[in-house]
Amino acid sequence: MVEISALTYDGTNFTFQEIEGVEGLHALPKDVQTTWINIEGLENKNLLKAVADLYELHPLILDDLKEVSSQPKSVFYDEMIFVVLRMLSTSGVDEEITSEHISIVLGKNIVITFQEGKEGDVFDEIRERLPKVKSKHAKNSAAYICYHLLHAIIDNYSDIIEKTGERIEELEELILENPTKSAIVQLHELRNDLLQVRKAIVPLRDILFKLSNDDDEIISKEVQVYYKDLYNHAVHQVEQIEASRELAMGLQDLYLSSASTRTNEVMKVLTVITAIFIPLTFIAGVYGMNFKYMPELESPYGYPLVLLFMLLIALGMAIFYKIKKWF
């Protein structure tokens, strides 16, 4: 199901409203300074075509909107800028990372966002906070609203990166204490999540670099300062995610080292036990040869003396190995 909402600014007040179909978009006031239209759900191709015709979007934009698997990018047209991103979020007890396709069309007086339509987005705070903003940019610039949207997406990236950092710390403790198969499975999932986050952040960094250095009239010099700040934020996030990936690779080496150390410890104990039983086995073998003339066999104290001798040998060797710290 497609859901459409609009936030308009008429020079004095912001107005937020739910829209019913393309007819509702036609009914929006034409004399507003800035409009943000959000469309959730991309399955209705006819609706997308109608929206594209209504706002005179470039045909290539419509083609990209229909292709949900489009790679993140930014394209500059004559009177608008088209941006494709991945919006990440976490869900469930395991905080599984989900990725949602989002496209942003930025014009001089309008911002249109197209979302895949998965549950929720990261823009709720903007819908509540933006009407209270008293900045001059918010009153006359669609580019400033677009900045807020990108800022919300980047802030959500930060939350996810922080959570992955916590997962790395927990996994490191688990591997040091008990390097089991479940630990390596969690490590594999963590590396996949980090790769997914990296694929979203790196293109966004490049997009923000273009937007912050754009000479087009769509983004004024005053607003470009905010985009430059976002770009620096994205650069920092890329550095964080690269550091996290290196830590994850280090965890794999740590797992292999811990597993090898644990195996060596087990082998050391088994080797010590084997070494202790070798002389005992030799003695038992000697007295198990069943020769007729073996004086100890006729002695009434032969059996307990041999057992005592074997016990002394075992204790002596165990004490010797303990002194040497071999186990």
N, C-alpha and C positions, 0 to 999 in steps of 0.2 A: 504494500500500500504506500502511495506517495503522499507525503505531508509537506505542505508549503507554509512558510511563515514570512512575515515582512516586518522590518524595523525601519521606520521613516523619520526624518527630521525636517520640520517645516521652517526652521529658522528660530523657533522658540522652544518647541517641545519634541521629545521623542515619542513615537507611538508604535507599540508592538501589537501585531494581530495575526491570527491564523487566516490562511487564504484557502478558498475552495476553488481549485482548478485554475485554468488560465483565465476564466472570466473574472475571478477575483483579482488577478494581476492587472487586467484591463481597468478594473475599478479603482486601483490605487491612485491617489492624488498625483497630478502631474507637476504641481508647482513646488514640490519639496526640494530641498537642497541636496539631501543624501538619502539613499535607499539601500538597505541590505535585505536581499531576498535569499532565503535558505530553502533548498529543495532536498528532502530526504527520500531516497528511492529512485533508482535509475532504470527500473524495469519497463516503465511506460515510455516507449520510444516516441509515440505520437505527442505526448506532453512535452518531451524534450525538444521535439521539432517545433512545436508551437511556441515554446519559450524562446528558442533561438530566433524564430521569425519575429517575435514581438520585440525583442531587444537587439535585433539585427546583429546577431553573433556571426562570426566568420564560419563558413562551412566546415573548415578544418576543426574548429572547436566542437562542433556537433559530432563529428566523427570520433573525436577523442572521448567525448562524453559517453558515447555508446560502447566504447572499448574500456571496460573496467580494469583490464590488466595493463593499462598504459603506464609507462615508466614515469617517475617524477621528472618534471621539466618545467620550464617557463618559456613562453613564446610571446613576443611583442608584436602586436598588430598596430594599425594606424591609430585607432582611438580606444584601444583596450589592451590589457595584459591578461594572458591566460596562464594559470599556474596549476600544475597537477602535483599532488602530494599523497603521502600515506599518513593517516591519522592513527596512532597507536593507542591502545587502552589495555587494561588488565581486567580479568574477570575470573570468578570462581575462587574456591578455597586455595587452589594452587597458584592463583594470580597468573593464569596463562595469558600471554600476550596475543592480542588479536589486532589485525591490521585492516583498516578501512580506507577505501579509495575516496579522495575528496578533490574536487576541482574548484578553482576560484577564478571568476571572471571579474576583473577590476577595470571599471571605466572612470570617467571624470566625476560622475555623480552617482554611480551605482556599483554595488558589489553583489555578485551572485555566487552562492556556494552550492555545489552539487555533491551530495553525499550518497554513499552506497545504500544507506538506510538500515544499518545495523543498530542494535539497541544503544540509544543515547549518543552524546557527543561531548566535546570539551568546551562548548560554547555557552553553557547555562550561566556561568558567572558573568559573561559578557552581556547577555540579555538583561541581567539584573543591574550590572554596574555601569554599562555604557550610558544609559539615560541620566546618570548622576554625574558624569564627567563634565567638568566646566572648562575644558581646554578649547581654545579657539579652533584647533584642528578638527575636533570632533564635530564642530558645528558646520563645517563647510567642506570637509574632505572625505571622500570615500576611501582614499588611500589610508587615512588614519584608522578607519574601521577595519580595513584589511590588515593593518598592523596589529590590531588587537586580536584578530582571528589567528594570525600566524604566531603571535605571542602565546596564546592559549595552547596551541599545538606544541610549541617548543617547551613550555612549562610542563606539559604532560610528559614529554620526552625525559625531562629532568627527573620527574618522579619515578619513571620506569628505570632510568639509569641508576638512581639511588637504591631502588629495590634489588636490582641485579647485583649491586655492590654488596648489599647485605647477604644475598644468596651466596656470593663468592666466599664471604667470611664464614658463614655457617658450613659451607661445603668443605672449606679448608680444615675446620675443626673435625668434621666427620671423617675426612680422609686420614688425618693424623691419628685419630683414635681407633678407627675401624674401617680400613679400606676395602669395603665389600663391593659386590657387583652393583648394588643399588646406588652406591656413590658414583660409580662411573656412568651409570644411566642418567643420574641427575646432572652430572658434568656435561654429558652430551646434550641434554636439553638446554642447559645454560648456554652452551656455545651456540646452539641454534638460535636462541633468543637474542644473544648479543649480535649475531650476524643479521637478524631481522631488524634490530634497532639501527645497526650501522647502515643498512640499505635504505633506511628512511631518513637518517640524519645527514649523511654525506651529500645526497642530492639537494636537500633543503639548504644546506650551507652554501652550495653553489648558486642556488636560486636567489637567496638573500643577498649574495654578493652582487648579482646583476641588478636586483631591485634597488639596492642602496647606492648604485652608481649609474642609475638610469637618468638620461638627459631628457626624457619625455616629460610633457606637461602633466601627465596623469599623477605622478608623484612629485610634489613640490620639494624644494630644497629644505624647507622647514621640517617636512615629514620624513625626508630621507635620513635625517639624524636618528630617528627612531629605528629605521630599518638597519642602519649601521650598527646600532646597539644590539639588535637581534642577530645580525651576522656575527658579531663578536661572541655572543652567547652560543651560537651554533658551533663556532670554531672550538670553543671550550668543551662543548658536548662531544664533538668528534674526538678531541684529545682524551676525554674521559672514557669513551667507549673503546678506543684503541688500547688504553691502559688496562681496561677490564678484560679485553680479549687476550692481552699478554698474560694477565694474571690467570685467566682460565687455561691457557696453554701451559702455564707453570703448574697449575693444579693437576693437569694430566701427568706431567713429569713427576710431580709429588706423589700421585697415586701409584705410578709404576715403581717409584723408589720405595714407598711405604710397603707395597705388596711384596716387593723383592726382599726388603728387610725382614718383614714378617715371615716370609718363607725361609730365609736364612736362619732366623731364630728357631723355627720349628726343626729345621734340618740339624742345627747345632745340638738341640736337646736329644733328637733321635740318634745323632752320632755319638754323643756322650753315653747314652744308654747302651748303645751297641758296643762301644768300647769297654764298658764295665762288664758286660756279659760275655765278652770273648774269652777271657781267662777262665770264667766260671764254666763256660761251655767246654773248654779244653779239659778242665779237671773232670767234669762229668763224663766226657768222652773217654778219658783214660780209664776210669773205673767202670766203664760200660763195655770194655773189651772182652770180659768174661774169660780171661786166662785162668788156668787152674791154680798156679802158684802166685798169688798176690797176697802178701802178709796182712795187709789192712783188712782184707775180707774176713779173716778169721778173728780179728780183734773185736771184742765186745764194744770198744769205744771208737771203732773206726768210722762208723757212720756219723755220729755226732761231731767227731773231730774234723772230719772232712767238711761237714756243713758249716762248722764254726770257722774253719780256715777260709772257705768260700765267702762267708759273710764279712770276715776281716778284710779280704781282698777287695770286695765291693765297697765297703765303707772307706777303705784307704784310698781307693781310686776316686771316689766321689769327693772326699776331702781335698785331695790333690787338685782336681779339676776346679773345685770351688775357690781354692787359694789362687789358682791361675786365672780366675774369673772367666772361665770358658763357658760357664752357664750361670 
